[in-house]
Amino acid sequence: MLDKVRKLLAKAEDPACTPEEAEALTAKAAALIAKYGIDQALLDAREERAAAVGNRLVELAAPYLREKAYLLHVVAAALRCRSIRLERRTAGGLAISVHLFGFEADVAGVELLFASLLVQAARGLLREPVPDGQQAAAWRRSWLVGFGAAVAERLAEASRAASERESAAPGTALVLADRERAVDRAVEAEYPDIRTGRRRRLSGGGFEAGSAAGRRADLGAPRVGHDRPSEVTAGS
């Protein structure tokens, strides 16, 4: 399943791929990822396998660290994972990493989709010139936030569709709820004092353009309520 996802996303990332083709390929990949995670959860429950919550530390590369962390957060939230943003000051400036928590099938899907969306976002930024009178870095930051917000909606829709298709199996909702609680407990054990960061105010005017680009990376079907508040340390 993950090999199929990799091939679909590789095609979506190809510069020769049109936005419409990338949309269709990414939508199919997202649906497969969501279904894969649910299938693994049901299989573990049916065979009474005690699957453990895993975690992965993702180091983000400059520029636009906070915007990339936000994109990773929305991908993780839609695919039944939790993300904790960690900031530190180094000799070279701000460094940000994201600590992902989730069951292995879900974490693997998050990593695959996030990597592809980074490529698609970078390509979208290259296609869109900064409007006259706008400060380039501020406009691009707001563009990336708009992109992430639109992606969050589409991912939620794809995840809901996968959940509804699988809901006919007895106990599916209970299995997924149990796994969500297990992920929550793992986060709380690692970060007992986690707190929500302050809401950011962006000065750039690229949000709508970024949102439109995020909608072109449409991730399909009806909506799901997996979104969580942004979980960050201080300094967001």
N, C-alpha and C positions, 0 to 999 in steps of 0.2 A: 504493500500500500504506500509506504513512504517513498519507495523508488518511483512509483507513478507520480506522486506529488512533486518530487524533485524534477522529473522530466517536464511536467506541466509548467512549473515555475521557471525553469530554464528557458522555455519557449517564450513565456511572458516577459522575461528580462531581455530578450534579444532586441537590439536596436531596430531591426527590420520589422518587428511586430507592431501593428497599429494599436492605438489605444483601445479600440473595440475588441480586437483579438486578445489583447492582454487582459481586458476585463473578463472575457469569457473563460480564459485559461485560469486566471486567479480565482474566479468564482468556483470553478470546478475543483481546484486544488483545496480551497478552504472547506468546501463541503466534504471532500474526502478526509481531510484532517479531523474535522469534527466527528465524522462517523467512525473513524479509526479509534479515537479516544473512547467513545461510548462503547464500541464493540469490545475493546480491551477491558473496560470496566465490567461489562456483563460477563465476559469470559472468566475473569478472575473470580467474580462472585459465584458463578455456576460451578466452577471447579474448586471453590473454597480455598483459593490461593491468597495468602496474606501479602498482597502487594504493598510495598513501602512507598512513602512519599519521598521523592528525590528533590534535589536542589542543584542549581547551576549558577555560578557567578559569571555574568556577562560583562566584560570590559568594553565600554563604548569608545569609539574613536572620534576625535574632534574633526570638523567643527560641529556646532549645533548640538551639544551634548544633551542638554535638557529636553530639547525637542525629540531627539532620538529615544531618550528614556521614556518620554510620554508615549511614543509610538509603540515601544516594546510593552509598556504597561497595558495599553488597550488591547493588543494582541493576546497577551497573557490572560487578561480578565475574561475575554470572550471564550477562551479555550480552557476554562476551569482551572487556571493557575493563579497564583498570587505573585506580585512583584514588589520588591522593596528597593528603593533607590538610595544609593550610598554616595555621598559626596565627600571629597577630601581635597585639601589644598596641597599642591606639590611645588617643587622648584620651578616646574614648567607651567604652573597655573592650575586651573580647576581640573580635577579628574572625577569622572562619574562611572560607577558600575551599577549593575542591577542584579539583585539576587532573586532568582526565579525559584518558586516552590510549586511542585505538582507531581502527579504520577508520570512515569517515564514516557508513556505514549503521548501525553498532553504536552510535556516539556519539549519533546522532540518536534512536535508539530509547531509549537511556538517558535522555536529556533529557526526552523525551515522557512516559515512564512515571514517572520521578521526580517531575515536576511534578504528575501526576495523583495519585500516592500521597501527596504532601504535602497535597493538598486532602482526600483521603479520611481521612488521619490526623487532620487538624485537625477534621474533622466528627465523627470517632469520639471525640476528646477532649471535644468539647462535649456529646456524648450521655452521657458517663460521669461521674457526680459523684465527687469525691474522697471516699473513705470517712472517716468520723469518726476522728479521732486521727492521720490521716496529714498530713504537711506537703505542701501542694499542689504546689509546684514539684518536689520530690523524687519524689512519686508520678507526676507527669506525665512526668518524665524516664525513669523506669523503664518506664512504659507505652509510650513511644515506642521504647525499646530492644526491648521485647517484640514490638511491632508489626513492627519491622525484622527481627527474628530469624525471625518467622513468614513474612514476605514473602520472605526469603532462601530458605527451604525451597521455597516455592511457585514462585518464579522458577527455581530449580534444576530443579524438576520439568518446567516448561514448556520450558526450554532443552533438557533431555534428550530430551523427546518430539520436538521439532523436529529435533534431531540424528539421532535414530534413524530418523525418517521419511525424511531426506535421505541416510542412510548407504548406501542401495542404489547411489547414484551412485559409480562408481569414483573413488578418490582423495579423497573428501570429508574423511576424517579427516586425511590428509596436508595438504590445503589449509588446514584450520582450525588444525592444529598449526603450520604455517609462519607463519600470520598471528599466532598467539599469541606466537611467538618474536619476530616483528617488533615487536609492541607492547612486549614486555619490553625489547628493545634500545632503543626510543625512550625508555622510562622511565629506563633506566640511563644513557643519554646525557645526559638532562636533570637527573637526580638521582643522581649516582654514589655519594653518601654516605647514601642513604635508610636509615632504620632504623625498627624497629617500636616504637611507644610502649608505655608501661606499661598493663597491664590496669586498667580502671576498676572501682571498687566503688561500686555504687549503693545508696543507703539506702532509696529508696522502695519501696512494695509493689505497684506497678502493673504489674509485668512480665506476670503471667498474664493480666490483663485486656487488656493491649496485645497479647499474643500471640494471644488469642482474636479480637481485632479484625483482626489481620494475617491470620489464617486465613480470616476472612470476605472478605478481599480475595484469595481463593484464586486462584493462578495455574497450577493444573492439572497433571496427568499425572506419569509416572515421574521419578525423581531424576537429577540430573547433577552431576558433580564439578568445577564451575568456581569453587567458593569458594576464596578466598585468605585468608591472615591479614590482619588489618586493618593497612594501611600508613599510618602517620602520622608526623608529626614529634614531637619531644618535647613534653610538656605535655598529652597526651591525658587 
